Amino acid sequence: MIKIAPSILSANFADIGGAVARLESWGADWVHFDVMDGNFVPNITFGPAMCAAVRPLTQLPLDVHLMTLDPEKWVHPFRDAGADIITIHVEADRHLHRTLQKIHDAGAKAGVVLNPATPVSSCEHVLADCDLVLIMSVNPGFGGQKFIPEAVEKIARLRKLAAEHNPELLIEVDGGINPETSALCRAAGATVIVAGNAVFTADDPQDMIARIRGDSF
């Protein structure tokens, strides 16, 4: 089952609550929550207070992607704010295994994120401790970027590694997603698709989510 996680980074910031509340009726599976600190990436977005504010508005899992330095310090604030899934960047954490354990101990699902230039091998030794791995198909920091085709090969390579280390691993992909790029990622082994602009600028967001999932063409 392919899961679709619309990124509210692409929603109208004046109506974040309304956007989150509508996602379930559109057929979304998760809410993707991009956290940027202005240091690890050149942008600032949402903090735990925003996460707590939108938590009562949906039954969908909140998928929190920490694009921050020292992500370990944000685990409990976001878990306490209602995060169900927390992913951390391989490039930003000096004690990856320990932070993954901390996320699990807090009661959330845990995952790692790989920037476009980061090899899949960098997470091989923690795959057994991950519920998911997020492959970035754009450079993190801003929505609306063009899909980097090399991400497809990384997804396929990760799917092979997961077969050995963690067959139940979810593979998530984020950046430049539309129905065409989603099809490439799904064929390579992706099981969770993050989409932002494609969903929130669509005339019919429900139909767009179905198309990204591969339900209709």
C-alpha positions as CSV (number, residue, x, y, z in Angstrom):
1,M,0.0,0.0,0.0
2,I,1.5,3.3,-1.1
3,K,1.1,6.1,1.4
4,I,0.9,9.7,0.4
5,A,2.2,12.4,2.8
6,P,1.4,15.9,1.6
7,S,3.8,18.5,2.9
8,I,2.1,21.4,4.5
9,L,5.2,23.5,3.7
10,S,3.4,24.1,0.4
11,A,0.1,25.0,2.0
12,N,-1.2,28.5,2.4
13,F,0.5,29.6,5.7
14,A,-2.5,31.7,6.5
15,D,-4.7,28.6,6.5
16,I,-2.4,25.8,7.8
17,G,-5.1,24.5,10.1
18,G,-7.6,24.3,7.3
19,A,-5.1,22.6,5.0
20,V,-4.4,19.9,7.6
21,A,-8.0,19.4,8.3
22,R,-8.8,18.8,4.7
23,L,-6.1,16.3,4.0
24,E,-7.9,13.2,5.2
25,S,-10.9,13.9,3.0
26,W,-8.6,14.3,0.1
27,G,-7.3,10.7,0.7
28,A,-3.9,11.5,2.3
29,D,-2.3,9.0,4.6
30,W,0.1,11.1,6.6
31,V,0.8,14.8,7.2
32,H,4.4,15.7,6.3
33,F,5.7,18.4,8.6
34,D,9.0,20.0,7.5
35,V,11.0,21.5,10.4
36,M,13.8,23.8,9.3
37,D,16.1,25.7,11.7
38,G,17.9,28.2,9.4
39,N,21.2,26.5,10.1
40,F,21.2,23.0,8.7
41,V,19.1,24.4,5.8
42,P,18.7,28.1,4.7
43,N,15.1,28.5,5.8
44,I,13.0,28.6,9.0
45,T,9.6,27.0,9.1
46,F,7.7,25.3,12.0
47,G,8.4,24.5,15.6
48,P,6.8,22.2,18.2
49,A,4.1,24.8,18.9
50,M,2.8,24.6,15.4
51,C,2.8,20.8,15.6
52,A,0.8,20.9,18.8
53,A,-1.7,23.4,17.2
54,V,-2.4,21.1,14.2
55,R,-2.5,17.8,16.2
56,P,-6.1,18.1,17.2
57,L,-7.2,18.9,13.6
58,T,-6.5,15.4,12.1
59,Q,-6.4,11.8,12.9
60,L,-3.6,11.2,10.4
61,P,-0.1,10.5,11.6
62,L,2.2,13.5,11.8
63,D,5.4,12.8,9.9
64,V,8.0,15.2,11.3
65,H,11.1,15.7,9.2
66,L,13.8,17.4,11.3
67,M,16.1,19.5,9.1
68,T,18.0,20.8,12.1
69,L,21.4,20.7,13.7
70,D,21.5,18.6,16.9
71,P,18.2,16.9,16.1
72,E,18.4,14.9,19.3
73,K,17.3,17.9,21.3
74,W,14.1,18.2,19.4
75,V,12.9,14.6,19.8
76,H,10.9,15.1,23.0
77,P,9.5,18.5,22.2
78,F,8.0,17.2,18.9
79,R,6.9,13.9,20.4
80,D,5.2,15.8,23.2
81,A,3.6,18.0,20.5
82,G,2.0,15.0,18.9
83,A,4.5,13.7,16.3
84,D,4.0,10.1,15.4
85,I,7.0,9.7,13.1
86,I,10.3,11.6,13.5
87,T,13.1,11.5,10.9
88,I,16.6,12.9,11.3
89,H,19.3,13.6,8.8
90,V,22.4,11.3,8.7
91,E,24.4,14.4,8.0
92,A,23.3,16.3,11.1
93,D,23.6,13.7,13.8
94,R,26.9,12.5,15.3
95,H,25.2,9.7,17.3
96,L,22.7,8.4,14.9
97,H,22.0,5.0,16.6
98,R,21.5,6.7,20.0
99,T,19.0,9.3,18.6
100,L,17.0,6.6,16.8
101,Q,16.8,4.8,20.1
102,K,15.6,8.0,21.8
103,I,12.8,8.4,19.3
104,H,11.6,4.9,19.8
105,D,11.9,5.2,23.6
106,A,9.6,8.3,23.3
107,G,7.0,6.2,21.5
108,A,7.4,7.4,18.0
109,K,8.4,5.7,14.8
110,A,12.0,6.6,13.8
111,G,13.8,7.1,10.5
112,V,16.8,8.7,8.9
113,V,17.0,11.1,5.9
114,L,19.6,11.2,3.2
115,N,20.4,14.3,1.2
116,P,20.9,13.9,-2.6
117,A,24.7,13.7,-2.3
118,T,24.7,11.3,0.6
119,P,25.2,7.6,-0.3
120,V,22.8,4.9,0.8
121,S,25.7,3.1,2.5
122,S,25.8,5.8,5.2
123,C,22.7,4.4,6.8
124,E,23.3,0.7,6.2
125,H,24.4,0.0,9.8
126,V,21.3,1.5,11.3
127,L,18.7,0.1,9.0
128,A,17.6,-2.5,11.5
129,D,16.8,0.3,13.9
130,C,14.7,2.3,11.4
131,D,11.1,2.2,10.6
132,L,11.7,4.2,7.5
133,V,14.4,6.0,5.4
134,L,13.6,9.2,3.6
135,I,15.4,9.8,0.3
136,M,15.6,13.5,-0.6
137,S,15.0,14.0,-4.3
138,V,15.8,17.7,-4.0
139,N,18.2,19.6,-1.8
140,P,16.3,20.3,1.4
141,G,15.3,23.8,2.4
142,F,12.6,24.9,0.0
143,G,9.5,23.5,-1.7
144,G,8.9,23.6,-5.4
145,Q,12.3,22.3,-6.6
146,K,12.9,20.1,-9.6
147,F,13.2,16.3,-9.0
148,I,16.8,15.0,-9.1
149,P,16.6,11.8,-11.2
150,E,19.5,10.1,-9.4
151,A,17.1,9.6,-6.5
152,V,15.5,6.7,-8.3
153,E,18.7,4.7,-8.3
154,K,19.2,5.4,-4.6
155,I,15.7,4.1,-3.9
156,A,16.4,0.9,-5.8
157,R,19.7,0.4,-4.0
158,L,18.1,1.0,-0.6
159,R,15.4,-1.5,-1.4
160,K,18.0,-4.1,-2.0
161,L,19.8,-3.3,1.3
162,A,16.5,-3.4,3.2
163,A,15.8,-6.9,1.9
164,E,18.9,-8.0,3.8
165,H,18.7,-5.8,6.9
166,N,15.0,-4.8,7.4
167,P,12.4,-6.2,4.9
168,E,9.6,-4.2,6.5
169,L,11.4,-0.9,6.0
170,L,9.3,2.0,4.6
171,I,11.1,4.0,1.9
172,E,9.9,7.6,1.7
173,V,10.8,10.0,-1.1
174,D,10.5,13.8,-1.0
175,G,11.0,16.5,-3.5
176,G,9.8,17.4,-7.0
177,I,7.0,14.8,-6.8
178,N,4.2,14.7,-9.4
179,P,2.4,11.7,-10.9
180,E,5.2,11.0,-13.3
181,T,8.1,11.2,-10.9
182,S,6.0,9.3,-8.3
183,A,5.6,6.4,-10.8
184,L,9.4,6.2,-11.2
185,C,9.9,6.2,-7.4
186,R,7.3,3.6,-6.7
187,A,8.7,1.3,-9.4
188,A,12.1,1.6,-7.7
189,G,10.6,0.6,-4.4
190,A,9.4,3.7,-2.6
191,T,6.4,3.1,-0.4
192,V,5.7,6.6,1.0
193,I,5.5,9.6,-1.3
194,V,5.8,13.2,0.0
195,A,4.1,15.8,-2.3
196,G,3.7,19.5,-1.7
197,N,3.1,21.8,-4.6
198,A,1.5,19.1,-6.7
199,V,-1.2,18.6,-4.1
200,F,-1.8,22.1,-2.8
201,T,-1.8,23.9,-6.2
202,A,-4.0,21.2,-7.9
203,D,-7.5,22.1,-9.0
204,D,-8.6,18.8,-7.6
205,P,-6.3,17.8,-4.7
206,Q,-8.1,14.5,-4.1
207,D,-7.6,13.4,-7.7
208,M,-4.0,14.6,-7.6
209,I,-3.3,12.4,-4.5
210,A,-4.9,9.4,-6.3
211,R,-2.7,10.0,-9.3
212,I,0.4,10.3,-7.3
213,R,-0.5,7.1,-5.5
214,G,-1.0,5.4,-8.9
215,D,-4.8,4.8,-8.3
216,S,-5.9,6.8,-11.4
217,F,-4.3,8.3,-14.5
